[in-house]
């Protein structure tokens, strides 16, 4: 049944979601790794700027995090 369901991308919504994405992003390519490091060092304002500039990266890695932790 699971195979017949349409796959839903999960987007980060909370600060914790973005932090989970950033932690997983550190395992990605060099660009994603640098964005993750910048996010972890950033103040609130700069975190917002990074989330706005790279929503696709945060969505991709949060989605991977969510699937890996929920067995999907």
C-alpha positions as CSV (number, residue, x, y, z in Angstrom):
1,X,0.0,0.0,0.0
2,X,2.8,2.4,0.8
3,X,4.2,2.1,-2.7
4,X,0.8,3.4,-4.1
5,X,0.8,6.5,-2.1
6,X,2.0,9.7,-3.6
7,X,5.2,10.8,-2.0
8,X,4.9,14.1,0.0
9,X,7.8,16.4,0.5
10,X,8.0,17.6,4.0
11,X,9.1,21.2,4.5
12,X,10.8,22.5,7.7
13,X,8.4,24.7,9.6
14,X,10.0,25.3,13.0
15,X,13.5,26.4,14.1
16,X,14.1,22.8,15.3
17,X,13.1,21.4,11.8
18,X,15.7,23.8,10.2
19,X,18.3,22.7,12.7
20,X,17.7,19.0,11.9
21,X,18.0,19.8,8.2
22,X,21.3,21.7,8.9
23,X,22.7,18.8,10.8
24,X,21.9,16.4,8.0
25,X,23.1,19.0,5.4
26,X,26.6,18.6,6.9
27,X,26.7,15.1,5.3
28,X,25.9,16.6,1.9
29,X,28.1,18.2,-0.7
30,X,30.5,20.9,0.0
31,X,28.1,23.8,-0.7
32,X,25.4,22.3,1.5
33,X,28.0,21.7,4.2
34,X,29.0,25.3,4.2
35,X,25.4,26.6,4.3
36,X,24.8,24.3,7.3
37,X,27.9,25.6,9.1
38,X,26.8,29.2,8.4
39,X,23.3,28.4,9.7
40,X,24.7,27.0,12.9
41,X,26.9,30.0,13.5
42,X,24.3,32.6,12.5
43,X,22.2,34.8,14.7
44,X,18.4,34.8,14.3
45,X,18.4,37.4,11.6
46,X,21.0,35.7,9.5
47,X,19.3,32.3,10.0
48,X,16.2,33.8,8.5
49,X,18.2,35.1,5.5
50,X,19.7,31.6,4.9
51,X,16.3,29.9,5.1
52,X,14.9,32.4,2.6
53,X,17.8,32.1,0.2
54,X,18.1,28.3,0.2
55,X,14.6,26.9,1.0
56,X,15.2,24.0,-1.5
57,X,18.3,22.8,0.5
58,X,16.5,23.0,3.8
59,X,13.5,21.1,2.4
60,X,15.6,18.4,0.8
61,X,17.6,17.7,3.9
62,X,14.7,18.0,6.3
63,X,12.7,15.6,4.1
64,X,15.6,13.1,4.3
65,X,15.8,13.6,8.1
66,X,12.1,13.1,8.5
67,X,12.1,9.9,6.3
68,X,15.1,8.4,8.1
69,X,13.6,9.1,11.6
70,X,10.1,7.9,10.8
71,X,11.0,4.9,8.7
72,X,9.3,6.2,5.6
